[in-house]
Amino acid sequence: MIADYTSDFVYLVDMFLIKPRLRFTRGGIQVKSLSETYYHYLMTRTFKLDIISVLPTDIVYIFTGNKPILRLNRVFRIHSFWLLFDMLDNSFANPYAIRIARTLSYMIYIIHCNSCVYYKLSAMQAFGQIAYLENGKWYLNKWVYNNQGNAYIRCFYFTAAVATSTGNNPAPTNVIEYIYMTCSWMMGVFVFALLLGQIRDIVSNANRNREEFQRKMDQALGECKKLGLRQETTNRVRDWFIYTWQQQKTLDEKKLIEKLPLKLQTDLALSVHYTTLSKVQLFQDCDRALLRDLVLKLRPVIFLPGDMICLKGDVGKEMYIINQGILQVVGGDHNEKVFTELSQGAVFGEISLLAIGGNNRRTASIRAKGYCTLFVLAKEDLNDVIRYYPQAQAILKRKAAAMLKNDKKSDEKTEKIKQQAELEDRCKINPRQVPKLITLIANMEEMNENKGVRDLKKAIEEETDKSRRQSIYYPWSTLQRDDDDEEDEWMDEDLSDIGEDSDIEPVNREGPMDDDVDPMEDIDLSAEVPHSDEEGDRPGTSGTRKLHAE
């Protein structure tokens, strides 16, 4: 009786507080007004059934005693049971457990009702204490419940065993028992078979996606084996299938929403991709309608660790937005150098979509560091959308050209800094020196009397002193020596005509000069160069009078 009246209290709360506040649709508009929802509930057939179900028919207990059959009117609340499971089914993301619980509730309730009938038949026959005559002998009825142990559990077990045709059931002894057994078997064959079939379908639907995924993975791996691919490649195919299932629970997300109305597809895509797409510098300040159309074109792509997203020099046909994972910008002969890393929200390849100035080549190689999920926008999809927005098309091209110009300036500046650093490494601090060959000619004893030679020596000495002073006062100078190049030019030049344009008189030696004879052996290398009176007493330039010949 405690359970009965607790249920009655729940029914009253449901009638006065819950159902009158349920919203309803009128003319395609949801009505939320409390007064209108109350009036709507009072006018429905549900309210009339609820009134019948809570009528206090059990007040007759005063005259008849405790007879639960008097509460049979509570059966009219069955519609609330159905409404409860419908609401639960629509509220959970994975409703398969709710559907199984609903089917099991039907089974338990049917067995419960059948158990009550079995208990009533047993009570009518005095729980087996009334003997029956068969073949001239009297027997106690063992088919009925013998009133020992827990009555509900024993009756429930007997009814379930009969309905499912399990166990060694006792034979009926009279017509009523035969009718009961026949109805129980038919209920087991049809009703329970139907309910169990529903459970099987629910479980099968719950695992349908998983089974479909497993079937496709097995087909792909079988094809890899048939083609004789390496085990490493086969393992990567398996890893891709497993990671895709873990992340998406499907192989193609498009199929899940392609049957939705276009407006719902757009709203769903906007909630997922709009914030990410609006962060792309190329699409900032663009028309929202353009972005709404573009988000429908984004498609997710999964890459495995070590996969190359793009290679330097490839033709760019897609833009990438990192949704999950880390990418590496790599270089070198074998992509062994890692320049930087790109994380979630980073975008690359947007300039190649418009191919401003023919710049549709990838400028760097990008590799996946781990498992990565990227959103991809293809060039064809962008062209399909942007042709309906000519004003936005002009804006995008202008912004892309500006971005490309800034990138070129940055590249030129970087290249200039690099060249300057290389030049500084090549430059060395070294005082200017007089080429050795000129010093050799100036110190030749035979040419010292010539005025042209004296002028040449004077110029050489002044240049030497100037270079030394420069190296003293400007030790930080990084200018490259020009005399190295001048020396090389003197070494390569034919000196046979020296003195032809001046007053230098060639030295005449008797006899031909042999190749083995050193032409410098008769020259006094330690002799001092005489100075004229007009030049005055000038300190000797010993540095220029020493001949360093090899």
C-alpha positions as CSV (number, residue, x, y, z in Angstrom):
1,M,0.0,0.0,0.0
2,I,3.0,2.3,0.6
3,A,4.1,1.7,-3.0
4,D,0.6,2.2,-4.3
5,Y,0.0,5.6,-2.6
6,T,3.5,6.8,-3.4
7,S,2.7,6.2,-7.1
8,D,-0.6,8.1,-6.7
9,F,1.3,11.1,-5.3
10,V,3.6,11.0,-8.3
11,Y,0.6,10.9,-10.6
12,L,-0.9,14.0,-9.0
13,V,2.4,15.9,-9.2
14,D,2.5,15.0,-12.9
15,M,-1.1,16.2,-13.5
16,F,-0.8,19.5,-11.7
17,L,2.8,20.6,-12.2
18,I,4.4,18.9,-15.1
19,K,1.9,18.3,-18.0
20,P,0.2,21.7,-17.8
21,R,3.5,23.3,-18.5
22,L,4.5,21.3,-21.6
23,R,4.8,23.5,-24.6
24,F,2.8,22.8,-27.8
25,T,3.0,23.9,-31.4
26,R,0.1,25.9,-33.0
27,G,0.4,27.1,-36.5
28,G,4.1,26.3,-36.6
29,I,4.8,28.5,-33.6
30,Q,5.7,27.1,-30.1
31,V,3.3,28.3,-27.4
32,K,5.1,29.1,-24.1
33,S,2.4,31.0,-22.2
34,L,1.5,29.2,-19.0
35,S,-2.2,30.0,-19.2
36,E,-2.4,28.7,-22.7
37,T,-0.5,25.5,-21.9
38,Y,-2.8,24.9,-19.0
39,Y,-5.9,25.4,-21.1
40,H,-4.4,23.2,-23.9
41,Y,-3.8,20.4,-21.4
42,L,-7.4,20.5,-20.0
43,M,-8.8,20.2,-23.5
44,T,-6.8,17.1,-24.5
45,R,-7.8,13.5,-24.2
46,T,-4.7,12.9,-22.0
47,F,-6.2,15.0,-19.2
48,K,-9.4,12.8,-19.2
49,L,-7.4,9.6,-19.0
50,D,-5.3,11.0,-16.2
51,I,-8.5,11.9,-14.2
52,I,-9.8,8.3,-14.7
53,S,-6.5,6.8,-13.6
54,V,-6.4,8.7,-10.2
55,L,-10.0,8.0,-9.2
56,P,-9.9,6.7,-5.6
57,T,-11.5,3.3,-6.4
58,D,-9.5,1.7,-3.6
59,I,-11.8,3.4,-1.1
60,V,-13.9,0.2,-1.5
61,Y,-11.2,-1.5,0.6
62,I,-13.3,-0.4,3.5
63,F,-15.9,-2.9,2.6
64,T,-14.0,-5.6,0.7
65,G,-10.6,-5.5,2.2
66,N,-7.3,-5.3,0.4
67,K,-8.1,-6.2,-3.2
68,P,-5.6,-4.7,-5.7
69,I,-7.9,-5.5,-8.6
70,L,-9.8,-2.4,-7.6
71,R,-6.8,-0.3,-8.7
72,L,-7.0,-1.5,-12.3
73,N,-8.0,2.0,-13.4
74,R,-4.3,3.0,-13.0
75,V,-3.6,1.2,-16.3
76,F,-4.9,4.3,-18.0
77,R,-1.6,6.0,-17.1
78,I,0.2,3.8,-19.7
79,H,0.4,6.8,-22.1
80,S,2.6,8.6,-19.5
81,F,5.0,5.6,-19.7
82,W,5.3,5.9,-23.4
83,L,5.7,9.7,-23.3
84,L,8.5,9.3,-20.7
85,F,10.6,6.9,-22.9
86,D,10.0,9.1,-26.0
87,M,11.4,12.1,-24.1
88,L,14.4,10.1,-22.8
89,D,15.0,8.7,-26.3
90,N,15.2,12.3,-27.7
91,S,17.3,13.6,-24.9
92,F,20.3,11.2,-25.0
93,A,23.0,11.3,-27.6
94,N,23.2,7.5,-27.5
95,P,19.6,6.3,-27.0
96,Y,20.2,2.6,-27.6
97,A,20.3,1.8,-23.9
98,I,16.9,3.6,-23.4
99,R,15.3,1.6,-26.2
100,I,16.6,-1.7,-24.7
101,A,15.2,-0.7,-21.3
102,R,11.9,0.1,-22.8
103,T,11.6,-3.3,-24.5
104,L,12.7,-5.1,-21.4
105,S,10.0,-3.2,-19.4
106,Y,7.4,-4.5,-21.8
107,M,8.6,-8.1,-21.3
108,I,8.7,-7.8,-17.5
109,Y,5.2,-6.3,-17.4
110,I,3.8,-9.0,-19.5
111,I,5.4,-11.7,-17.4
112,H,4.2,-9.9,-14.3
113,C,0.6,-9.9,-15.5
114,N,0.9,-13.6,-16.5
115,S,2.3,-14.4,-13.0
116,C,-0.7,-12.8,-11.4
117,V,-3.0,-15.0,-13.5
118,Y,-1.0,-18.1,-12.5
119,Y,-1.2,-17.2,-8.8
120,K,-5.0,-16.7,-9.1
121,L,-5.4,-20.1,-10.7
122,S,-3.3,-21.7,-7.9
123,A,-5.4,-20.0,-5.2
124,M,-8.6,-21.2,-6.9
125,Q,-7.4,-24.8,-6.5
126,A,-6.3,-24.4,-2.9
127,F,-2.6,-24.2,-3.9
128,G,-2.6,-27.9,-4.9
129,Q,-4.4,-29.3,-1.8
130,I,-7.4,-30.4,-3.8
131,A,-6.7,-33.9,-5.3
132,Y,-7.8,-34.9,-8.8
133,L,-8.8,-38.3,-10.2
134,E,-6.8,-39.7,-13.1
135,N,-7.0,-43.4,-14.3
136,G,-8.8,-44.4,-11.2
137,K,-6.3,-42.9,-8.9
138,W,-6.3,-39.6,-6.9
139,Y,-3.3,-37.2,-7.2
140,L,-2.3,-33.9,-5.7
141,N,-2.1,-31.1,-8.2
142,K,1.6,-30.3,-8.7
143,W,1.0,-27.8,-11.6
144,V,-0.2,-25.0,-9.3
145,Y,1.8,-23.0,-6.9
146,N,2.0,-24.9,-3.5
147,N,2.0,-21.7,-1.4
148,Q,5.5,-22.3,-0.2
149,G,8.4,-19.7,-0.3
150,N,8.0,-16.2,-1.9
151,A,4.8,-16.3,-3.9
152,Y,5.8,-13.6,-6.4
153,I,9.2,-14.9,-7.2
154,R,8.1,-18.5,-7.7
155,C,5.1,-17.5,-9.8
156,F,7.3,-15.1,-11.9
157,Y,9.8,-17.8,-12.5
158,F,7.2,-20.4,-13.5
159,T,5.6,-17.9,-16.0
160,A,8.9,-16.9,-17.5
161,A,9.9,-20.6,-18.0
162,V,6.6,-21.4,-19.7
163,A,6.7,-18.3,-21.9
164,T,10.3,-19.1,-23.1
165,S,9.7,-22.9,-23.3
166,T,12.6,-23.6,-21.0
167,G,12.8,-26.0,-18.1
168,N,10.8,-29.2,-17.3
169,N,7.4,-27.8,-16.7
170,P,4.7,-29.9,-15.0
171,A,1.8,-31.1,-17.1
172,P,-1.6,-29.4,-16.6
173,T,-4.4,-31.3,-15.0
174,N,-7.6,-29.6,-16.2
175,V,-9.1,-27.6,-19.0
176,I,-8.3,-24.2,-17.4
177,E,-4.7,-25.1,-16.9
178,Y,-4.5,-26.3,-20.5
179,I,-5.9,-23.0,-21.8
180,Y,-3.4,-21.1,-19.7
181,M,-0.4,-23.1,-20.9
182,T,-1.5,-22.7,-24.5
183,C,-1.9,-19.0,-24.2
184,S,1.5,-18.7,-22.4
185,W,3.3,-20.7,-25.2
186,M,1.7,-18.6,-27.9
187,M,2.7,-15.4,-26.1
188,G,6.2,-16.8,-25.8
189,V,6.3,-17.6,-29.5
190,F,4.9,-14.4,-30.9
191,V,5.2,-11.6,-28.3
192,F,8.5,-12.5,-26.8
193,A,10.0,-13.3,-30.2
194,L,8.9,-9.9,-31.4
195,L,10.4,-8.2,-28.3
196,L,13.6,-10.1,-28.5
197,G,13.8,-9.2,-32.2
198,Q,13.5,-5.6,-31.3
199,I,16.4,-5.9,-28.9
200,R,18.4,-7.6,-31.6
201,D,17.7,-4.7,-34.0
202,I,18.6,-2.1,-31.4
203,V,21.9,-3.8,-30.6
204,S,22.6,-4.2,-34.3
205,N,21.9,-0.6,-35.1
206,A,24.1,0.5,-32.2
207,N,27.0,-1.5,-33.8
208,R,26.2,-0.8,-37.4
209,N,28.6,2.0,-37.9
210,R,31.3,0.1,-36.1
211,E,30.7,-3.0,-38.3
212,E,30.7,-1.0,-41.5
213,F,33.9,0.7,-40.5
214,Q,35.5,-2.7,-39.7
215,R,34.4,-4.1,-43.0
216,K,35.9,-1.2,-45.0
217,M,39.2,-1.5,-43.0
218,D,39.4,-5.2,-43.7
219,Q,38.8,-4.6,-47.4
220,A,41.5,-1.9,-47.5
221,L,44.0,-4.1,-45.7
222,G,43.2,-7.1,-47.9
223,E,43.8,-5.0,-51.0
224,C,47.2,-3.8,-49.6
225,K,48.1,-7.5,-49.0
226,K,47.0,-8.4,-52.6
227,L,49.1,-5.6,-54.1
228,G,52.2,-6.8,-52.1
229,L,52.8,-3.5,-50.4
230,R,55.4,-3.2,-47.7
231,Q,54.4,-4.0,-44.1
232,E,55.2,-0.4,-43.1
233,T,52.7,1.0,-45.6
234,T,50.1,-1.5,-44.5
235,N,50.6,-0.5,-40.9
236,R,50.1,3.2,-41.8
237,V,46.8,2.3,-43.6
238,R,45.6,0.5,-40.4
239,D,46.7,3.4,-38.2
240,W,44.8,5.9,-40.4
241,F,41.6,3.8,-40.1
242,I,41.9,3.4,-36.3
243,Y,42.7,7.1,-35.6
244,T,39.8,8.2,-37.9
245,W,37.4,6.0,-36.1
246,Q,38.6,7.3,-32.7
247,Q,38.2,10.9,-33.8
248,Q,35.0,10.9,-35.9
249,K,33.3,7.5,-35.4
250,T,32.8,7.5,-39.1
251,L,34.8,7.6,-42.3
252,D,32.9,10.4,-44.0
253,E,31.3,13.2,-41.9
254,K,29.6,14.6,-45.0
255,K,27.2,11.7,-45.2
256,L,25.9,12.3,-41.7
257,I,24.6,15.8,-42.5
258,E,24.1,15.8,-46.3
259,K,20.4,14.9,-45.9
260,L,19.8,17.9,-43.6
261,P,18.3,21.1,-45.1
262,L,20.9,23.5,-46.5
263,K,20.1,26.1,-43.7
264,L,20.9,23.5,-41.0
265,Q,24.0,22.4,-42.8
266,T,25.2,26.0,-42.9
267,D,24.4,26.6,-39.2
268,L,26.2,23.5,-38.2
269,A,29.3,24.3,-40.3
270,L,29.3,27.9,-39.0
271,S,29.3,26.7,-35.4
272,V,32.3,24.6,-36.1
273,H,34.4,26.5,-38.7
274,Y,33.3,30.2,-38.8
275,T,35.6,31.3,-36.0
276,T,38.6,29.5,-37.5
277,L,37.9,30.8,-41.0
278,S,37.4,34.4,-39.9
279,K,40.9,34.4,-38.4
280,V,42.5,33.8,-41.9
281,Q,44.1,37.1,-42.8
282,L,43.0,36.8,-46.4
283,F,39.3,36.5,-45.4
284,Q,39.2,39.1,-42.7
285,D,36.7,41.9,-43.2
286,C,35.0,39.9,-45.9
287,D,31.2,39.6,-46.3
288,R,29.7,37.2,-43.8
289,A,27.6,35.7,-46.6
290,L,30.8,34.7,-48.4
291,L,32.2,33.0,-45.3
292,R,28.9,31.1,-44.8
293,D,29.3,29.7,-48.3
294,L,32.9,28.9,-47.8
295,V,32.5,27.0,-44.5
296,L,30.3,24.5,-46.4
297,K,33.3,23.8,-48.7
298,L,35.7,23.0,-45.8
299,R,36.5,19.3,-45.4
300,P,38.5,17.6,-42.7
301,V,41.6,15.6,-43.6
302,I,43.6,13.5,-41.2
303,F,47.4,13.1,-41.6
304,L,49.6,10.5,-39.9
305,P,53.0,11.3,-38.1
306,G,55.7,12.0,-40.7
307,D,53.2,12.7,-43.6
308,M,54.3,15.5,-45.9
309,I,51.5,18.0,-46.2
310,C,53.1,19.8,-49.1
311,L,56.6,20.0,-50.7
312,K,58.5,23.1,-51.7
313,G,58.0,23.9,-55.4
314,D,54.7,22.0,-55.7
315,V,51.7,23.8,-57.4
316,G,49.4,25.1,-54.6
317,K,45.8,24.2,-55.1
318,E,44.5,24.1,-51.5
319,M,44.6,26.1,-48.3
320,Y,45.0,24.4,-45.0
321,I,43.7,25.3,-41.5
322,I,45.1,23.3,-38.5
323,N,42.3,22.0,-36.4
324,Q,44.3,19.6,-34.2
325,G,48.0,18.6,-34.0
326,I,51.4,20.2,-34.8
327,L,53.1,20.7,-38.2
328,Q,56.8,21.4,-38.9
329,V,58.2,23.6,-41.6
330,V,61.3,21.6,-42.8
331,G,64.1,22.0,-45.2
332,G,67.4,20.5,-46.3
333,D,68.2,17.8,-48.8
334,H,66.3,15.2,-46.8
335,N,64.0,17.5,-44.8
336,E,66.1,17.1,-41.8
337,K,66.1,20.8,-40.7
338,V,63.1,22.1,-38.7
339,F,62.7,25.8,-39.1
340,T,59.5,26.4,-37.1
341,E,56.3,24.7,-35.9
342,L,52.7,25.4,-36.6
343,S,50.0,24.7,-34.0
344,Q,46.2,24.8,-33.8
345,G,44.6,27.7,-35.7
346,A,47.5,28.3,-38.0
347,V,46.8,28.8,-41.7
348,F,49.0,28.3,-44.8
349,G,48.6,28.2,-48.5
350,E,46.0,31.0,-48.8
351,I,47.9,33.0,-51.3
352,S,48.1,30.1,-53.8
353,L,44.3,30.0,-54.0
354,L,44.2,33.2,-56.0
355,A,47.6,32.7,-57.7
356,I,48.4,36.5,-57.8
357,G,51.2,37.1,-60.3
358,G,51.5,33.4,-61.0
359,N,52.7,32.8,-57.4
360,N,51.1,29.4,-56.9
361,R,54.2,27.4,-56.0
362,R,54.8,26.2,-52.4
363,T,57.6,28.1,-50.8
364,A,58.3,25.6,-48.1
365,S,57.9,21.9,-47.2
366,I,55.5,21.1,-44.3
367,R,55.5,17.8,-42.4
368,A,53.1,16.4,-39.7
369,K,54.8,16.0,-36.4
370,G,52.1,13.7,-35.0
371,Y,48.5,12.9,-35.8
372,C,46.9,16.0,-37.3
373,T,43.5,17.0,-38.4
374,L,43.4,19.8,-41.0
375,F,40.5,21.6,-42.7
376,V,41.1,21.9,-46.4
377,L,39.7,24.5,-48.8
378,A,40.3,23.7,-52.5
379,K,40.9,26.3,-55.2
380,E,38.0,25.0,-57.2
381,D,35.6,25.3,-54.3
382,L,36.8,28.9,-53.7
383,N,36.2,29.8,-57.4
384,D,32.7,28.2,-57.3
385,V,31.7,30.4,-54.4
386,I,33.5,33.7,-55.2
387,R,32.1,34.1,-58.6
388,Y,28.8,35.1,-57.0
389,Y,30.6,37.9,-55.0
390,P,32.5,40.1,-57.6
391,Q,33.1,42.8,-55.1
392,A,34.6,40.4,-52.6
393,Q,36.7,38.9,-55.4
394,A,38.3,42.2,-56.1
395,I,38.9,42.8,-52.4
396,L,40.5,39.4,-52.0
397,K,42.8,39.9,-55.0
398,R,43.9,43.3,-53.7
399,K,44.6,41.9,-50.2
400,A,46.4,38.9,-51.7
401,A,48.6,41.2,-53.8
402,A,49.4,43.3,-50.7
403,M,50.3,40.3,-48.7
404,L,52.5,39.0,-51.5
405,K,54.3,42.3,-51.8
406,N,55.0,42.4,-48.1
407,D,56.3,38.9,-48.3
408,K,58.7,39.8,-51.1
409,K,59.9,42.9,-49.2
410,S,60.6,40.7,-46.2
411,D,62.4,38.1,-48.4
412,E,64.5,40.9,-50.0
413,K,65.4,42.3,-46.6
414,T,66.4,38.9,-45.3
415,E,68.5,38.2,-48.4
416,K,70.2,41.6,-48.1
417,I,71.1,40.9,-44.4
418,K,72.4,37.5,-45.4
419,Q,74.6,38.9,-48.1
420,Q,75.9,41.6,-45.9
421,A,76.9,39.0,-43.3
422,E,78.7,36.9,-45.9
423,L,80.5,40.0,-47.1
424,E,81.7,40.9,-43.6
425,D,83.0,37.4,-43.1
426,R,85.0,37.6,-46.3
427,C,86.5,41.1,-45.5
428,K,89.7,41.2,-43.4
429,I,91.6,44.1,-41.7
430,N,94.8,44.3,-43.7
431,P,96.9,47.5,-44.5
432,R,97.5,48.2,-48.2
433,Q,100.8,46.9,-49.5
434,V,102.8,47.7,-52.6
435,P,103.0,44.9,-55.2
436,K,106.3,43.1,-55.0
437,L,107.0,43.4,-58.7
438,I,106.7,47.2,-58.7
439,T,109.1,47.3,-55.7
440,L,111.5,45.0,-57.6
441,I,111.5,47.4,-60.6
442,A,111.9,50.5,-58.5
443,N,115.0,49.1,-56.7
444,M,116.8,47.9,-59.8
445,E,120.2,49.7,-59.7
446,E,120.3,50.2,-63.4
447,M,117.0,52.2,-63.4
448,N,117.7,54.4,-60.4
449,E,119.3,57.2,-62.5
450,N,116.2,57.6,-64.7
451,K,113.8,60.4,-63.7
452,G,110.7,58.3,-64.4
453,V,111.9,55.7,-62.0
454,R,112.5,58.3,-59.3
455,D,109.0,59.6,-59.7
456,L,107.6,56.1,-59.6
457,K,109.6,55.4,-56.4
458,K,108.4,58.6,-54.8
459,A,104.8,57.7,-55.6
460,I,105.3,54.2,-54.1
461,E,106.8,55.6,-50.9
462,E,103.9,58.1,-50.5
463,E,101.4,55.4,-51.0
464,T,103.1,53.1,-48.6
465,D,103.2,55.8,-45.9
466,K,99.5,56.6,-46.5
467,S,98.5,53.0,-46.2
468,R,100.5,52.6,-42.9
469,R,98.8,55.7,-41.5
470,Q,95.4,54.4,-42.5
471,S,96.0,51.1,-40.8
472,I,97.1,52.9,-37.6
473,Y,94.2,55.4,-37.4
474,Y,91.5,53.2,-38.9
475,P,92.1,49.7,-37.6
476,W,88.4,48.9,-37.8
477,S,88.3,49.3,-41.5
478,T,86.7,46.2,-43.3
479,L,87.5,47.4,-46.8
480,Q,88.9,44.7,-49.0
481,R,92.5,45.2,-50.2
482,D,92.7,46.3,-53.8
483,D,96.4,45.7,-54.1
484,D,95.9,41.9,-54.1
485,D,94.0,42.2,-57.3
486,E,96.6,44.7,-58.7
487,E,99.4,42.3,-57.8
488,D,97.7,39.5,-59.7
489,E,97.2,41.8,-62.7
490,W,100.9,42.8,-62.6
491,M,101.9,39.2,-62.4
492,D,99.9,38.3,-65.5
493,E,101.0,41.3,-67.5
494,D,103.8,41.2,-70.1
495,L,106.6,43.4,-68.7
496,S,108.8,43.3,-71.8
497,D,107.8,46.8,-72.9
498,I,108.5,48.6,-69.5
499,G,110.4,51.8,-70.2
500,E,109.3,52.2,-73.8
501,D,107.2,55.2,-72.9
502,S,109.7,56.7,-70.5
503,D,113.3,57.7,-70.4
504,I,114.4,54.4,-69.0
505,E,117.3,53.0,-70.9
506,P,117.4,49.2,-71.2
507,V,120.4,47.4,-70.0
508,N,122.5,46.0,-72.7
509,R,124.3,42.8,-71.9
510,E,126.6,41.1,-74.2
511,G,125.6,37.7,-75.6
512,P,122.3,35.9,-75.4
513,M,120.6,35.3,-72.1
514,D,120.4,31.7,-71.2
515,D,117.3,30.4,-69.5
516,D,119.4,28.9,-66.7
517,V,121.1,32.2,-66.0
518,D,119.5,34.3,-63.3
519,P,119.0,37.8,-64.6
520,M,119.1,39.3,-61.1
521,E,122.4,37.8,-60.0
522,D,124.5,40.9,-61.0
523,I,122.2,43.3,-59.2
524,D,123.3,44.5,-55.8
525,L,120.2,44.2,-53.7
526,S,121.8,45.9,-50.7
527,A,122.7,49.1,-52.6
528,E,121.1,52.3,-51.5
529,V,119.2,54.4,-54.0
530,P,120.9,57.8,-54.4
531,H,118.9,60.9,-53.9
532,S,119.2,64.1,-55.8
533,D,119.9,67.4,-54.1
534,E,116.5,68.7,-55.1
535,E,114.8,66.0,-53.0
536,G,116.7,66.9,-49.9
537,D,117.7,64.6,-47.1
538,R,114.8,62.3,-46.8
539,P,114.9,59.2,-44.6
540,G,115.6,56.0,-46.4
541,T,112.7,53.7,-47.2
542,S,114.3,50.5,-46.3
543,G,111.0,48.7,-46.7
544,T,111.0,49.5,-50.4
545,R,114.7,48.9,-50.9
546,K,114.6,45.3,-49.8
547,L,113.8,42.9,-52.5
548,H,112.0,39.8,-51.4
549,A,112.3,37.4,-54.3
550,E,111.7,33.7,-54.4
